[in-house]
Amino acid sequence: MSEARKSRSTEAFFGRRRGKTIRPKQATALADGLSHYRLDLAQPAPADLHGLFDREVADIRLEIGFGGGERLLHEAAAHPGTGFIGVEPFVNSMAKMMVALEETPLANLRVYDDDATQLLDWLPDALLAGIDLLYPDPWPKRKHWKRRFVSPTNLKRIARVLKPGGRFRFASDIDTYVNWTLLQCAANGGFEWQAASADDWRKPYENWPGTRYEAKAFREGRTPAYLTFIRK
């Protein structure tokens, strides 16, 4: 781990950055797409991030680790008046997203292709209406739990950038990670879990299109949990 990452008081929450060699079409779409959609964190964040998008937006939401991007693309297309920022460090997944955006551009979307903690630290206070962390790497071995994205340090980051009343959603099919997240959010004190009954965490979110990770969980006999927390 680099000294820069150590100084950030966090472990890398993601594993490898690359998979199979991407095809020439994907490589071109990746380069062209990132030149337009990628946020430049080398520049100070503007006081009003709404102007980063190619259309007027009322609110801004963030998805951390969007995988192939299917759900993020669905959400951005369904809510054109909301700005979306997607973070995904895995190059192959970002390339897939850029191919999709080449075919169907979205004026209300921006992306970042590195560590999400860098983006969270760059964002102004109390800016976001929502943050989604859906099927993150569970790091199932106990010795790796410190690499889970949900941590005291990262929850402070999330709490800082969410508006009061903003929504943090976490979905996972790994029981230990679900319980871990409930305990961590309770310890933080800045979040209120929205669950009056079991159905509130057993049922998918409204207009949920599903994900390939979720489909894999069902195939392997695991039941996902869909947690929602409100920033106090």
N, C-alpha and C positions, 0 to 999 in steps of 0.2 A: 504494500500500500504506500502511496506517495506521501511525502511530508505535507503537501498541500491538503490532501484528504485527511490526514491525521489532525491537522490544525482546525479542521471543521467540526471536530468532536462527533464524527459519525463514521460508520463503516459503510463500505460499498454495499448497497442493498440489492444490486443486480449482479449477475454472474458474468458470463462471457458477453462480449460486445458484438461478435460476428458469428454467423453460421456458415452455410454454404456460400461459395462465390456467387455474387449476384450477377444476373444476366445483363448484357449491354443495355437493353431497353430500360431495365430497372436503374442501372447506374446513371444513365442520362436523366431519367425522371428524378432521381434522388438529387443530383447536382442542381438541376434546374429548379426543382421544387423547393429545396432548402434555401436557395438564393432569394426566394420570394417569401416563403412561409416561416422561415426560422427567425426566432427572436435573437437579437444581438445583445448579449449580456455585457459586452465590453463597454457599452454605452450606459450611462446612468438611466434608471427607469424614469420615464416621464411621470409627472405628477398625476396625469390622467391617462391611463392605459387604454381607454376606449378608442383613442385615435390611432392605435396600432392596427386596427382592422380596416378592411377595404369597404366597410359599410358601417352605418350608425348602429351601435348596439346599446342596449339598456343595462345589461349585466354581463359579468364575465365569470366563467366557470373553468375549472382546471381538472384534467384527468391525468393522473400519475401512472405511467406504465400502460399505454393503450394497446400494446400487442400489435395485432394486425390492423387495428384501427376500425374494425367493422362497427363497433358500438359508438365510437366517437363520431364517425362519419354520419351514422344514423341520427345521433343527437343534434349535430350541427346543422344537418339538412332539415330536421324537423323544427328547429328553433332558430330561424334566421335572424331574429332580433336579439339573440344572445351571442356574445363572443366566447369562443372556446379556445383554450390553450391545452395542447396535448404534449406530454413528455414521454419519450421513449428512447432509451439509449441503445437498444439493439438495432444494429444497422439494417439487417434484413427486414425487420418489421417496419422501420421508417421508410425503406425503399418501397415496400408494398403500399404504404400510405400515400407516398408521392405519386405512384402510378395511378392510384385511384383519383387523386386530386388533379392529375393531368387530364384524365377523362372527364371528370366532373368537378370543376373548380368551386371552392367555397370562399366567399368573401368574409366570413365570420370566424375564420380558423387561423391559428398560429401554432407553431410547434417548437419544441426544444429537444435536442438530441443528446443530452448528457445527463448528469446527475440532477435529479429533481430538487435536491437541497440547494443547489446553486440558484435555481429559479426562485424557490421560496424566499431565499435571502435577498434576492434582487427586487422582489415585488414590494410595493408600498404597503403600509399598514391598512387593515380593514378594507381591502379592495374587493375580494372575491365573494360571489354569492354562493358558490359551492365548490367542493373538492371531492373527487371520486378516486378511490383506491380500490380497484376491483381485481380480485384474484391475483394479488401480489405473490411473489416468490415466498413460500412459507418458511424456508430455511428450517426444515423439520427436525434436524439434529439439535439437541439441546446446546451443544457447544457453539452452534451458529445462530442462536436466537438473537444475539446482539446485532446481527445483520438484518433483522426484520425492519422494514421501513417504519412501522409503528413503534415508536420509542419515546421516552420523555422529551428528548431533544427535538425530535421531528414534530411531536404534537405541539410543542411550544411554537414552532415555526408555522404550523397549520393554524393554530389559534390566532397568531398575530395577523395573518393575511386575510382571514375570514372576517366578513362583516358580522356584527352582532345579529344573530338570527340566521347567519349563513349555515349551510348544511355540509357536513362531512359524512360521506357514505363509504362504507367498507363492506366488501363481499368476499367470502372465502368458503371453501368446502373443507377446510382443515380445522377441526374442532379446537385444537390447542391454540391456533392463531386467533380464532374468534374469541375464545376466552381471554387470551392475552390482550386483545384489543379492548375488550370491555373493561378489564382491570386497569389498563394503561390510561384509558380515557377518564375513568372514574378518579384515578389518582391525580390526573392533570387538574381537574376541577373546573375547567373552562367549557366543558361539553355536557349536554343533557341528552341521554339516550332516549330516543323516541320509540318506546315499546310499551303499549298498554296490555298486549296479549301476545301469545306465541306467534300468531299470524303476522304480527308486525315485523318479525324478522325471518319468518319462514317463506313468506310470499315475495316474489321478485318485485323490484321497483315498478312503479307505474310506467306503462309503455315500454317495458323492458324487452329488447329484441333478442336477448340471450347472447352468449359468447361461446367460442369454441372450447374455452377452458371449462365453462359450466357444462357443456355437453359431455366433455371427457369425465367430469366428476359424476354425472348421472350414469354414464356407461360403467364406471368403476364402482358404483354403489354408494357414493358419498352424497350427503345432503347439504347443499349450500345454505349459508346464512347471509341475510341482507340487513346489515346494521345501518341505522341512520342516527347521527348525532347533530344537535343544534348548538351553535356557538352561543354561549350565554352573553 
